[in-house]
Amino acid sequence: MTRRSWDISDRQQSVLACIRDHILDHGEAPSVREIGGAVGLSSPSSVLYQLRRLEQAGAVVRARGTGWRDYRLG
């Protein structure tokens, strides 16, 4: 298994780790508020910004036309 490398910030790495851990523990992606609470972002728009950047980098993939709860790691 090869390790993927994305050009992402430390904050985005924290968000990605939160998503990975939540999926492993609960079998589904965390909500925007759960991510914010885990990484210290109080504004949902800040979390959404980080998720969009991760999507642009290819680190997360959102199901077309759905909300952020329906995504997987890239």
Buried (B, 14 or more C-beta within 10 A) or exposed (E): EEEEEBEBEEBBBBBBEBBEEBBEEEEEBBBBEBBBBBBEBEEBEBBBBBBEBBBEBEBBEBEEEEEBEEBEEE
